[in-house]
Amino acid sequence: MKNVILAAALALSSTAAFAEPVKYSFDASHSQVIFSYKHFGFSTTFGMFSGFDGEIMFDADAPATSSVTVSMPVKSMFTGWEKRDGHFQSPDFFGSSGEELVSFKSTSIEVTGDNTAMITGDMTINGVTKSVALDTVMNKSGAHPMAGKAWLGFDAKATILRSDYGLGKFAPNVSDEVDLMISIEAGAAG
């Protein structure tokens, strides 16, 4: 009789152990989007977004049901050259008043390996929304040694066409293709 009760208790506890998705908030100090493009074929020029907000709803038992959302102000773009930053905010490109956002919201996740996935979602830039697929690697999942809570780290990459978002000025001399390199850290909320 003891074995039956023990088996029933174990069955109930294992059913209760199925994880619910956990909300993770981006660590703004360790999350960046690096973009690059070719300038007249002479050089590769880089820029960055950093210090932005986002969240991941992560289901460790069913990663394909997880989701990610992120938004970053256009004004947070940094290229390392003040005149270029100003030009990107001009009517030639964003025509930004400073409050516009670049955003991404996942629509599906296809797990492709033990720590890889293709995250597809809606990217909105300059008021235009297009589907983009992010080739993603989970770098690490575990307890953060300083924060003392669950933490996730991901890298992702994609290539977009800036003309798709109404930002095609000077193409093809300045490449239409923009490569994105993304690195995200996120900590369990709460």
C-alpha positions in Angstrom: 0.0 0.0 0.0 2.9 2.4 0.8 4.3 1.9 -2.7 0.9 2.8 -4.3 0.6 6.0 -2.2 4.2 6.9 -3.1 3.6 6.2 -6.8 0.5 8.4 -6.7 2.3 11.2 -4.9 5.1 11.1 -7.4 2.7 11.1 -10.3 0.9 14.1 -8.9 4.1 16.0 -8.1 5.4 15.3 -11.7 2.2 16.7 -13.2 2.5 19.8 -11.0 6.1 20.2 -12.1 5.3 21.1 -15.7 6.7 24.6 -16.0 4.6 27.6 -17.0 6.2 30.1 -19.2 8.4 32.5 -17.2 8.7 36.2 -18.0 12.2 37.5 -18.5 12.9 41.2 -18.8 15.9 42.4 -21.0 19.0 43.5 -19.2 19.3 46.9 -21.0 23.0 47.2 -20.1 23.9 43.9 -21.8 21.5 43.9 -24.8 22.5 45.3 -28.2 21.6 45.3 -31.8 24.5 46.0 -34.1 23.8 46.8 -37.7 26.2 47.1 -40.6 26.0 48.0 -44.3 28.5 48.6 -47.2 29.4 52.2 -48.0 30.1 52.5 -51.8 32.0 49.1 -51.6 34.8 50.8 -49.8 34.0 50.0 -46.2 31.6 48.3 -43.8 29.9 50.9 -41.6 28.5 49.9 -38.2 25.9 51.3 -35.8 24.2 50.2 -32.7 21.0 50.3 -30.6 21.5 49.7 -26.9 19.6 50.4 -23.6 16.2 49.2 -24.9 13.3 47.3 -23.3 12.0 43.9 -24.2 10.7 40.7 -22.7 10.8 37.0 -23.3 8.1 34.6 -22.2 10.2 31.5 -22.0 8.8 28.0 -21.7 11.7 25.6 -21.0 9.5 22.5 -21.6 8.1 23.8 -24.9 10.5 26.4 -26.3 8.5 26.7 -29.6 5.6 28.2 -27.5 7.9 31.0 -26.1 7.7 34.5 -27.4 9.8 37.7 -27.5 8.9 41.4 -27.9 11.3 44.3 -28.1 11.1 48.0 -28.8 13.8 50.6 -29.1 13.6 54.4 -29.8 15.1 55.5 -33.1 16.8 58.3 -31.2 18.9 55.7 -29.3 20.7 54.7 -32.5 24.5 55.4 -32.2 26.9 55.2 -35.1 30.0 56.8 -33.5 29.8 59.9 -35.6 27.4 62.7 -34.6 26.8 64.0 -38.1 25.9 60.5 -39.3 23.5 60.1 -36.4 21.9 63.4 -37.3 21.6 62.4 -41.0 19.9 59.1 -40.0 17.3 61.2 -38.1 16.7 63.5 -41.1 14.0 63.2 -43.8 16.5 61.3 -45.9 16.0 58.3 -43.6 13.9 58.2 -40.4 12.7 61.8 -40.4 12.5 61.2 -36.7 11.1 63.4 -34.0 12.8 61.2 -31.5 9.8 59.2 -30.2 9.5 56.7 -33.1 10.2 53.1 -32.2 11.8 50.1 -33.9 10.0 47.0 -32.7 9.9 43.2 -33.1 7.2 40.8 -32.0 7.7 37.1 -32.5 5.0 35.2 -34.4 6.6 31.7 -34.4 9.6 29.8 -33.1 11.0 26.8 -34.9 13.4 24.9 -32.7 16.3 23.8 -35.0 18.7 22.2 -32.5 19.6 21.7 -28.8 20.3 25.4 -28.4 19.2 26.9 -31.7 15.9 28.2 -33.2 14.6 30.3 -36.0 12.5 33.1 -34.5 10.1 34.7 -37.0 8.3 37.9 -36.2 7.0 41.2 -37.3 9.6 43.9 -37.4 8.3 47.5 -37.6 10.7 50.2 -38.7 9.7 53.7 -39.9 6.0 52.7 -39.6 6.3 49.7 -42.0 5.9 46.1 -40.7 7.6 43.1 -42.4 8.2 39.5 -41.4 11.8 38.8 -40.4 13.5 35.5 -39.4 16.2 35.6 -36.7 18.7 32.8 -36.7 19.1 32.4 -33.0 21.4 30.6 -30.5 20.8 30.3 -26.8 24.2 31.0 -25.3 23.3 30.1 -21.7 20.4 29.5 -19.3 21.0 29.4 -15.6 21.3 31.4 -12.4 23.1 34.8 -12.8 26.0 34.8 -10.3 25.4 38.4 -9.2 21.6 38.9 -9.7 20.8 35.7 -7.9 18.0 34.7 -10.3 17.3 32.9 -13.5 18.9 34.4 -16.5 19.0 33.8 -20.3 21.4 34.8 -23.0 20.8 34.7 -26.8 22.6 35.8 -30.0 20.8 36.2 -33.3 21.4 37.4 -36.8 19.4 38.4 -39.8 19.7 40.5 -43.0 17.0 43.0 -43.9 16.5 45.3 -46.9 16.3 48.9 -45.7 14.3 49.9 -48.8 11.5 47.6 -47.5 11.1 50.1 -44.7 11.2 53.3 -46.7 14.9 53.9 -45.9 16.4 53.2 -49.3 18.1 56.5 -49.9 21.4 56.2 -51.8 21.0 52.5 -52.6 22.7 50.6 -54.2 25.8 52.7 -53.6 25.1 52.4 -49.9 24.0 48.8 -49.6 20.3 48.1 -49.4 21.2 45.0 -47.3 21.7 45.7 -43.6 23.1 42.9 -41.5 21.8 42.6 -37.9 23.8 41.1 -35.1 21.8 40.8 -31.9 22.9 39.9 -28.4 20.4 39.8 -25.5 20.5 39.0 -21.8 17.3 38.8 -19.8 16.5 38.1 -16.2 13.5 36.5 -14.7 11.0 39.2 -13.7 10.0 39.6 -10.1 
